[in-house]
Amino acid sequence: MTPPTTSRLSILLFAHAVVLGAAAPAVAGQGPWDRTETRDGCLDFDPLRQPYFGDTHVHTNLSMDAVINGTPNDPSDAYDFAKGAPLPYTAGNPVATAQLKRPLDYAVATDHAEFFGETSICLDPTQGGYASDECAQLRADIGVSFAGPLEAQSFLLFFFPTNAPDTPRFAWCGPGAAGCLGRSSAVWDRIQADAEAHYDRSDACSFTTFAGYEWTGNTGFRNLHRNVIFRNEKTIPLPVSYYEEPHPAGMWTSLFAQCQGAGTGCEALAIPHNSNISGGWMFLPQNEDLSPHTAADAALRARMEPLVELNQHKADSECHPVFSNDELCGFEKAEIASQLPVPALDQRNFVRDALLVGLQEERRVGVNPMPYGMISATDGHMGMSGNVREDEYHGHVGSSTRRPSSRCPTPASSTPRPIRVVWA
């Protein structure tokens, strides 16, 4: 009998073992990693790492901006799509459908945690805040934002608070924001339930899911976004959002205290994305009070943030030709990445520079705070995990105008492979 084995993805945390220290000794029939869940062993088990294809960044109708884009698909739909089911392009082209030629191996729904409760309340007539001016504006804007988010007033009403710390939630959230936080808890429970429902725990090991969300900080219109992804079904009571922790360092500290440091078996990581529009702030080696990292600070950052999202639909964040003589640095740049007043182009926006900063910090304090592994994702807002056909699908909600049905390109092999993956 094959020993119990986890199917959580090593592609997400291949740097994690380096951060935590030496790996455990290998045991016959399993790899040199700690197990955090008990399940059937995979029939096709291989301790060696292999390439798998998936999407660690997709939004559904639990995200406010996806709602105003007209997105009908929820996390369960996103997982169905990742597993090969067709979904309609309700946004922009209601008669078109999309379907992956080859199902994905893994997916994560990462909706914006800042508005879980507010968005849910605005769409539920039984809730007290439903009749508020903000909720009425959100419902009026559904479908408006296809031409750009600033054409939807509700986008500004909801997202502007993430540009300044200490901005209170809406008054209709109630004392202590209890009403919105209560609804957020229900949404978070649903996100976890949908991930669990689609996670193949059988010995076929055909599809892997994770519970996750997006921390959506935009302080001073600088994109500081991170996707937070949990290793297993053990998570935290409520996501740490920008409202609770408006600085990345505060988010890492709070997340660690509630997760890794709580002794519950919870483990999590944060993945920064779109540093290209961060105004030079994404990779600053400093704390919330602007003090430089100590060795302990650098170690916490490396443990909580071992990966960086290098590419997605809002362009490439690796490097820029203005700061490099590498011609490849001119690939897929967004010179005007947003209608918002994004700060000027900055060399510190880019991952190549961050890797150098990490090495400099290691010489200074003895610990590299940014030993990044690199991944890419979509950041699609249609609940279509892995929908990346660039000649027909663009931006948050996509378009499919060339023909009524589009099928997205995938790796050469069309034969689904069992997942044989680990958290390492």
C-alpha positions in Angstrom: 0.0 0.0 0.0 1.3 3.4 -0.9 2.0 5.6 2.2 -0.3 8.6 2.7 1.0 11.5 0.7 0.1 15.1 0.3 -0.8 16.6 -3.1 -0.1 20.2 -2.2 2.1 21.8 -4.8 5.9 22.1 -4.5 5.8 24.7 -7.3 4.4 27.1 -4.7 6.9 26.6 -2.0 10.1 25.2 -3.5 11.9 27.9 -1.6 10.2 27.2 1.6 12.5 24.4 2.7 15.5 26.6 2.1 13.9 29.2 4.4 13.0 26.8 7.1 16.3 24.8 7.1 17.4 21.4 6.1 14.8 18.9 4.8 13.8 15.8 6.7 15.4 12.5 5.7 13.8 10.8 2.8 11.6 7.7 3.5 11.0 4.9 1.1 7.9 5.7 -1.0 7.8 9.4 0.0 9.9 12.5 -0.4 12.0 14.5 2.1 9.2 16.8 3.3 6.9 17.2 6.3 3.4 15.9 5.8 0.6 18.2 7.0 -2.5 16.2 5.9 -3.6 12.6 5.8 -5.0 11.3 2.5 -4.9 8.4 0.1 -1.6 7.9 -1.6 -1.3 8.9 -5.2 -1.3 5.9 -7.6 1.3 7.5 -9.7 3.8 8.8 -7.1 7.2 10.3 -7.9 9.3 12.1 -5.4 11.1 14.1 -8.1 9.7 17.5 -9.1 8.0 17.8 -12.4 6.4 20.8 -14.2 2.7 21.4 -13.5 0.4 24.1 -15.0 -2.1 26.1 -13.1 -3.1 29.6 -11.9 -2.5 31.1 -8.5 -4.3 34.4 -9.2 -7.9 34.5 -10.4 -10.9 36.6 -9.2 -14.5 35.6 -9.2 -17.8 37.3 -8.4 -16.7 37.5 -4.7 -14.4 40.4 -5.8 -16.1 43.8 -6.0 -14.3 44.8 -9.2 -15.3 41.5 -10.8 -18.9 42.2 -9.9 -19.0 45.6 -11.6 -17.4 43.9 -14.6 -20.4 41.7 -14.8 -18.6 38.5 -13.8 -21.2 35.7 -13.0 -18.7 33.0 -12.1 -18.0 32.0 -8.5 -15.0 30.1 -7.1 -16.7 26.8 -7.8 -17.1 27.8 -11.5 -13.4 28.9 -11.6 -12.4 25.4 -10.4 -14.8 23.7 -12.9 -13.2 25.8 -15.7 -9.7 24.8 -14.5 -10.8 21.2 -14.7 -11.9 21.6 -18.3 -15.6 22.8 -18.2 -16.7 25.5 -20.6 -17.8 28.9 -19.2 -19.6 31.8 -21.0 -18.1 35.2 -21.7 -21.0 36.9 -20.0 -18.9 40.1 -19.7 -18.5 41.8 -23.0 -19.6 39.0 -25.2 -22.5 37.0 -23.8 -22.7 34.5 -26.6 -19.1 33.4 -26.5 -17.7 30.6 -24.4 -14.2 29.6 -23.4 -12.8 26.2 -22.6 -9.3 25.0 -21.9 -7.9 22.4 -24.3 -6.1 20.7 -21.4 -7.3 21.0 -17.8 -5.0 22.6 -15.3 -3.2 20.7 -12.5 -4.0 23.3 -9.8 -5.8 26.6 -9.2 -6.5 29.1 -6.4 -9.3 31.6 -6.2 -7.8 34.8 -4.8 -10.6 37.3 -4.3 -10.0 40.8 -2.7 -10.4 40.3 1.1 -11.0 44.0 1.7 -14.6 43.9 0.3 -15.8 40.3 1.1 -18.5 41.5 3.4 -19.4 44.8 1.7 -19.8 43.2 -1.7 -21.9 40.4 -0.2 -24.1 42.8 1.6 -24.6 45.0 -1.4 -26.0 42.1 -3.4 -28.4 40.8 -0.7 -31.7 42.7 -0.2 -32.0 41.2 3.3 -29.0 43.0 4.6 -29.2 46.4 6.3 -26.5 48.0 4.1 -28.2 47.0 0.9 -30.1 50.3 0.6 -27.0 52.4 1.2 -25.8 54.9 -1.4 -22.6 52.9 -1.9 -24.4 49.6 -2.5 -26.9 51.3 -4.8 -24.0 52.7 -6.8 -22.3 49.4 -7.0 -25.4 47.7 -8.4 -26.0 50.5 -10.9 -22.4 50.1 -12.1 -22.6 46.4 -12.9 -21.4 46.1 -16.5 -20.3 49.8 -16.8 -16.6 49.2 -16.2 -15.8 47.4 -19.4 -14.4 50.6 -20.7 -12.2 51.1 -17.7 -12.6 51.0 -13.9 -12.8 54.8 -13.5 -16.0 54.8 -15.5 -17.6 53.0 -12.6 -18.1 55.3 -9.6 -18.4 52.4 -7.2 -14.9 51.3 -8.1 -13.6 54.6 -6.7 -15.9 54.4 -3.6 -14.7 50.9 -2.7 -11.1 51.0 -3.8 -10.0 54.4 -2.7 -9.9 53.4 1.0 -7.0 51.0 0.1 -4.9 54.0 -0.8 -4.7 55.4 2.7 -4.1 53.7 6.0 -6.7 54.1 8.8 -9.6 54.7 6.4 -12.7 53.5 8.2 -15.1 51.1 6.6 -18.6 52.3 5.5 -20.9 53.4 8.4 -23.4 50.7 7.5 -20.9 48.1 8.4 -22.0 48.9 12.0 -20.0 49.4 15.2 -16.6 48.0 14.9 -17.5 47.0 11.4 -19.1 43.9 12.9 -21.7 43.6 10.1 -19.2 43.6 7.3 -16.8 41.4 9.2 -19.5 38.9 9.9 -20.4 38.6 6.2 -16.7 38.4 5.4 -16.4 35.4 7.7 -19.3 33.7 5.8 -17.6 34.5 2.4 -14.3 33.1 3.7 -16.0 29.9 4.8 -17.5 29.5 1.4 -14.1 30.1 -0.3 -12.6 27.3 1.8 -15.5 25.0 1.2 -15.3 25.5 -2.6 -11.6 24.8 -2.5 -12.1 21.6 -0.5 -15.0 20.4 -2.7 -12.8 20.6 -5.8 -9.6 19.2 -4.2 -9.1 15.6 -5.5 -8.2 13.7 -2.4 -8.6 10.4 -4.1 -5.6 8.3 -5.2 -6.0 9.7 -8.7 -4.6 13.0 -7.4 -5.9 14.8 -10.5 -6.5 18.3 -9.3 -5.1 20.5 -6.4 -6.7 23.5 -4.8 -5.8 25.9 -2.1 -7.6 28.4 0.1 -6.5 31.9 -0.7 -7.3 35.6 -1.0 -5.7 38.9 -2.1 -4.4 41.5 0.3 -5.1 44.7 -1.7 -2.9 47.6 -0.5 -2.5 50.6 -2.8 -1.0 53.2 -0.4 -0.5 56.4 -2.3 -1.7 54.7 -5.5 1.3 52.4 -5.3 0.4 48.8 -6.1 1.5 46.6 -3.1 -0.8 43.7 -3.7 -0.1 40.2 -2.4 -1.9 36.9 -2.8 -2.1 34.9 0.4 -2.2 31.2 0.0 -2.6 28.5 2.6 -0.8 25.2 2.6 -3.7 23.0 3.7 -7.2 23.2 5.1 -6.0 24.8 8.4 -6.3 28.6 7.9 -7.1 31.6 10.0 -10.6 32.8 11.2 -10.6 35.9 8.9 -8.2 37.1 6.2 -5.7 39.8 7.2 -6.8 42.6 4.9 -5.6 46.1 4.3 -8.1 47.4 6.8 -6.4 45.4 9.6 -2.8 45.7 8.4 -2.1 48.5 5.8 1.6 47.7 5.5 3.1 44.5 4.1 5.3 44.0 7.2 2.3 44.3 9.5 0.5 41.7 7.3 3.4 39.3 7.5 3.6 39.6 11.2 -0.2 39.2 11.8 -0.4 36.4 9.3 2.5 34.5 11.0 1.1 35.1 14.5 -2.3 33.6 13.5 -1.0 30.9 11.3 2.6 29.5 11.6 3.0 30.8 15.1 -0.3 29.6 16.4 0.6 26.0 16.6 -2.5 24.9 14.7 -0.8 23.3 11.7 -1.6 26.4 9.6 1.0 27.6 7.1 0.7 30.4 4.6 2.7 32.5 2.2 2.2 35.8 0.4 3.1 36.4 -3.3 3.6 40.0 -4.4 2.5 41.0 -7.9 2.6 44.0 -10.2 5.7 45.5 -8.7 5.9 47.3 -12.0 3.3 49.8 -10.8 4.4 50.0 -7.2 6.3 53.3 -7.4 9.4 51.7 -6.1 7.8 50.6 -2.8 7.2 46.8 -3.4 10.8 45.7 -2.5 11.9 48.3 0.0 13.9 46.5 2.7 12.3 48.4 5.6 9.6 48.2 8.2 6.4 50.1 8.6 8.1 52.8 10.6 10.7 53.1 7.7 13.5 51.6 9.9 15.7 49.2 8.0 15.3 45.4 8.3 17.0 43.7 11.1 18.1 40.1 10.6 14.8 39.0 12.3 12.8 41.2 10.0 14.6 39.8 6.9 14.0 36.2 8.1 10.3 36.8 8.6 9.9 38.4 5.2 11.8 35.5 3.5 9.7 33.0 5.3 6.4 34.6 4.5 7.2 35.8 1.0 9.4 33.2 -0.8 7.8 33.8 -4.3 7.1 36.7 -6.6 4.6 36.8 -9.5 6.7 37.9 -12.4 4.2 38.2 -15.2 0.4 38.6 -15.5 -2.0 40.6 -17.6 -0.9 43.9 -16.1 2.5 43.3 -17.7 5.9 42.0 -16.9 7.8 43.0 -13.7 11.2 41.4 -14.3 13.1 44.4 -15.7 12.8 47.4 -17.9 14.9 48.6 -20.9 15.3 52.0 -19.3 17.4 50.4 -16.6 19.0 47.5 -18.5 20.7 46.9 -21.9 19.1 43.5 -22.1 16.8 43.6 -25.1 14.5 41.0 -23.5 13.6 43.6 -20.9 11.4 45.3 -23.5 9.0 42.4 -23.5 5.4 43.0 -22.4 5.8 46.3 -20.6 2.9 48.5 -19.5 4.1 52.1 -19.8 0.6 53.3 -18.8 -0.5 50.5 -16.5 -3.5 52.2 -15.1 -5.8 55.2 -15.3 -5.0 56.0 -11.7 -2.1 58.4 -10.8 0.5 55.7 -10.6 3.9 57.1 -9.5 6.7 57.5 -12.1 8.7 54.6 -13.4 11.3 53.4 -10.9 14.1 50.9 -11.2 13.1 49.5 -7.8 9.8 48.3 -9.3 11.5 45.3 -11.0 12.4 41.9 -9.7 16.0 41.8 -11.1 16.7 44.8 -8.9 15.0 43.2 -5.9 17.2 40.2 -6.2 20.3 42.4 -6.0 18.8 44.3 -3.0 18.3 41.0 -1.3 21.9 40.1 -1.7 23.0 43.5 -0.4 20.8 43.1 2.6 22.3 39.6 3.2 25.7 41.2 3.4 24.4 43.8 5.8 22.4 41.8 8.2 23.3 38.2 7.4 19.8 37.2 6.0 18.5 37.6 2.5 14.9 39.0 2.8 14.1 38.4 -0.9 15.4 35.0 -2.1 12.5 34.9 -4.6 11.3 32.0 -6.6 9.3 33.2 -9.6 5.9 32.3 -10.9 3.4 33.8 -13.4 -0.4 33.9 -13.2 -3.3 35.6 -14.9 -5.1 38.0 -12.5 -8.2 37.4 -14.6 -11.5 38.7 -13.2 -13.9 36.4 -15.0 -13.4 33.3 -12.8 -11.6 31.6 -15.7 -8.5 30.0 -14.2 -5.7 29.8 -16.8 -7.5 31.6 -19.6 -4.5 33.1 -21.4 -5.2 33.1 -25.1 -3.6 36.5 -25.9 -5.2 37.0 -29.4 -8.7 36.7 -27.9 -8.5 37.4 -24.2 -7.2 40.6 -22.7 -7.3 42.3 -19.3 -9.4 41.7 -16.3 -12.6 40.5 -18.1 -11.3 39.5 -21.5 -12.9 39.7 -24.9 -13.7 37.1 -27.5 -14.7 38.9 -30.7 -13.2 36.8 -33.4 -15.6 33.9 -33.2 -18.4 32.8 -30.8 -16.3 30.0 -29.2 -12.6 30.3 -28.1 -10.4 27.6 -26.7 -7.3 28.6 -24.8 -3.8 27.3 -25.7 -2.1 24.9 -23.3 1.0 22.8 -23.0 1.7 20.4 -25.9 0.5 17.3 -24.2 -3.3 17.0 -24.1 -3.3 14.0 -21.9 -4.3 14.8 -18.3 -1.6 13.8 -15.8 -2.1 12.9 -12.2 -0.8 15.3 -9.7 2.2 14.0 -7.9 3.2 17.1 -6.0 4.4 18.1 -2.6 4.9 21.1 -0.3 8.6 21.5 0.0 
